[in-house]
Amino acid sequence: MTDRRIGVYICYCGGNISDYVEVEKVRVAISRDPGVVVAKTTMFACSDAAQEEMIEDIKTNKLDGLVVASCSPKLHLFTFRAVAERAGLNPYQYVQVNLREQDSWAHQHDKDQATEKGIRLVRAGIAKCALTEPLSTMRIKTAPRVLIIGAGVAGLRAALSLSDMGLSVFVIEKEAEIGGWVGKFGSMFPNDRKGIDLIGTLAGEAGQRDNIKIFTSSELIEKGGSIGDFSVVIQVEGKEKISLNVGTVIVATGFDSYRLTEGEFGYGLDGVITLPDFKMMLDKSNGSLAFNGRKIKDIAYIYCVGSRQPREMENPNLYCSRYCCTAAVHTSLEVGKKDKSIHQFHLYRDMRTYGKYELLYNSALNNGSVFIKYADDDFPKVERAGDKVHIKVKDLLSHGEEFDIEVDLLILVTGMIPRKNNKLADVLKLPIGMDGFFNEIHPKLRPVETVIDGVFIAGASQGPKTLAESVTSSMAAVSKSAALLMKGYVDLEPLIAKIDPERCVWCDECTKACPYGAIEKVSADGKEVARIIPSLCKGGGTCVPLCPQDAIDVEGYTDVQITAMIDSLIKEVK
Ligand SMILES: Cc1cc2nc3c(=O)[nH]c(=O)nc-3n(C[C@H](O)[C@H](O)[C@H](O)COP(=O)(O)OP(=O)(O)OC[C@H]3O[C@@H](n4cnc5c(N)ncnc54)[C@H](O)[C@@H]3O)c2cc1C
C-alpha cells in the first residue's frame, strides 16, 4: 500500500493511441490501483485546456504524483514537468508513460493485446511514481571565459565572436603558426580571396583585443571541474604549464588531408602530387607553371582519393569529403588564369560542386576542362612513361570508352581525414564517431554539443566541411557557449548516481566503468569510498550493475523503482 496521492491522465492522442488501445478500459483498470486519486482520459494531454485541468486537479486534490500516459518523453517530458511545477508539485514526481511509440503504434494489428499492454505500462508508471521523491536541480556559477583549442579559421572566428560579447577567450594552437589549412593557401572558393589574407585579418583583429590571448606551440594537458567551471592546464612549448579557469571549451582542431600509401593512384611517382601540395605550389609560382624543372602543358586530376572508399577495403573512409570537388574545380580555374594553354582533365566519380558552386563547374567546362567519369569499381590506372604520367581510364559518359591520357602533372584530390588527436580526446573524454571525427550529440538537433556538458565541437574537427561551413559551425558553438556563460549560472539535472558510503568498500570497479570520470575516491568515517561528482555524472547507470556491494543507485531509476515497475508489468491484468 501507499499513502501517495497520484493523478493519472491517459491520452487519446487524437486517435494515434485510441485507434489501437481502448483508452477508457485502461483508465478503469488502473483507477483503483494503490495511490491513484484521479484517473482521467483526455483527447490531447498536451493541449492548454488539458494542462490547466491537470494543474487544477493537482491543487484541489493535493496530488503528490503525476502520471501522463501519452507519447514519447522525448516530445513532452519537459511539457508535463512544467505542468507539475506550475501546480506546485516537484517536477521529478512526474512520470511519463509512452503509450504511443511503445504500444499503439507498435501493435496496430491487435487492439485487445495492445490494451492489455497499455494497462500494464500505465501500472508500471504508477508504481514508479509512488516511489518518486522531490529532487532539485543543481545550480553552478559559470566562469565568463572560454578555452578554444585550435587556431584555424573556425577557432579564430569563434574567438572574435565571443570577445565581441565581452567574454574572455584563451586560444591554444599546437603549431608554431596559427591559421590551420586556410592559412597555408592562396585563392580559395567561393570568392577567390586568399586564405592567408583571411587569416591575417582575423589574427590582426584578435591581436587588438584585450580579452583574447593566443598561445602557440601549446596543448591542453589536464582538465578538471565541470560545465561552467573547468580548471584546465595548458603546456606551452613543451615547458611552461599554465592553469586556467574557464566556463566552456570549444574544440576546433580541424582535419588532416588523406595520407596516400606508396603506389596508390601512382603516388610516389615523379609528377604525381596531392591537391594541398599543388595549391601551395600554384600560389608560389610566378609566370608559367613548371614541375621539377619541366614546363607543365597537361594536367589531370583524380577525384575521390581517400573519400567514398569501397567497403571491402581495410578501414575505408566511406564518407564524401564535401570540399574537394569544388576545391579541385576552383584550382583548375586558377591554373587557367595563370596559363590558358594548359589542358586539364578531371577524372571524377560524381561531381559534387553543390549549391552555388555549380557555377564554378560550369566555368571550368566553358574554359575547356575535360570531365571524364570513371566507375566506382574501376579506378584509373597510373604509371610513369618517359617524362610523362600515363593514365588509363574508362569513361562512363562515352559508354565505357577507354582513354589513355598523358600529362605532365597528376593531382590527387585527397579527402579529409580525422586528425590524430588521441591525447586531447583522452584529456577531454571526447567521444569519437565511426568515421573517426569528434562526435556530436545529435547530427540535426544538437550538432555542436558533445556528451561532455560545456565542451563543444566546431569546424572540420566534427567532419568534412568547407571554410564557410566550418565558420557556420563555429558560430553555433559560440552561441551555445555564450548562452551558458552570459546567464552566469547553469542548472543541472538531479537524475544522477548516488553511492551508499556504508556499503561501498572502494573496489574501484565503478570508476573504471564511468566514461565521464564522474566518480572519485574520498575518505569517509575512516575508510576509502567512492563519491559521485554531481556536475560530471550523467546518470547513465553503467556503474550500477558493476558494483559488487550494490551500493549505487541512479535517482529516478532506483532499484526499488525498477523492481516495482517489473512487478506491475508481470502482474495479471484483471
Ligand atoms: C587542398 C584544400 C583546399 C581547400 N580549399 C577550400 C576552398 O577553396 N574553399 C573552402 O571553403 N574550403 C576549402 N578547403 C577546406 C578548408 O580548408 C577547411 O574547411 C578549413 O580549414 C576548416 O577549418 P578548421 O579551423 O575547422 O580546421 P583547420 O584548418 O584544420 O585548423 C585546425 C587548427 O587546429 C590546430 N590543432 C589541431 N589539433 C590541436 C590540438 N590538439 N591542440 C591545439 N591545436 C590543435 C591545427 O594545428 C590547426 O591550426 C580546402 C581544404 C583543402 C585541404
The ligand as a Gaussian input file, in Angstrom:
#p B3LYP/6-31G(d) Opt

LIG

0 1
 C       43.572000      21.461000     -50.522000
 C       42.431000      22.113000     -49.825000
 C       41.773000      23.176000     -50.430000
 C       40.700000      23.782000     -49.845000
 N       40.086000      24.790000     -50.465000
 C       38.983000      25.340000     -49.940000
 C       38.335000      26.443000     -50.589000
 O       38.795000      26.924000     -51.620000
 N       37.178000      26.922000     -50.015000
 C       36.665000      26.400000     -48.871000
 O       35.607000      26.838000     -48.448000
 N       37.299000      25.395000     -48.210000
 C       38.445000      24.875000     -48.702000
 N       39.098000      23.885000     -48.022000
 C       38.567000      23.446000     -46.714000
 C       39.097000      24.344000     -45.556000
 O       40.488000      24.281000     -45.563000
 C       38.523000      23.853000     -44.234000
 O       37.123000      23.977000     -44.266000
 C       39.048000      24.651000     -43.035000
 O       40.440000      24.590000     -42.990000
 C       38.492000      24.092000     -41.730000
 O       38.931000      24.931000     -40.708000
 P       39.148000      24.396000     -39.220000
 O       39.548000      25.583000     -38.420000
 O       37.991000      23.619000     -38.799000
 O       40.370000      23.350000     -39.322000
 P       41.930000      23.520000     -39.633000
 O       42.153000      24.411000     -40.765000
 O       42.440000      22.123000     -39.732000
 O       42.509000      24.191000     -38.318000
 C       42.593000      23.483000     -37.099000
 C       43.696000      24.050000     -36.234000
 O       43.727000      23.320000     -35.001000
 C       45.072000      23.024000     -34.658000
 N       45.096000      21.844000     -33.786000
 C       44.861000      20.551000     -34.110000
 N       44.955000      19.765000     -33.025000
 C       45.261000      20.579000     -31.987000
 C       45.478000      20.361000     -30.599000
 N       45.401000      19.144000     -30.064000
 N       45.772000      21.408000     -29.810000
 C       45.855000      22.661000     -30.330000
 N       45.661000      22.936000     -31.650000
 C       45.358000      21.909000     -32.458000
 C       45.735000      22.786000     -36.006000
 O       47.143000      22.892000     -35.915000
 C       45.082000      23.875000     -36.847000
 O       45.788000      25.089000     -36.752000
 C       40.231000      23.306000     -48.578000
 C       40.897000      22.258000     -47.953000
 C       42.000000      21.672000     -48.558000
 C       42.714000      20.526000     -47.879000

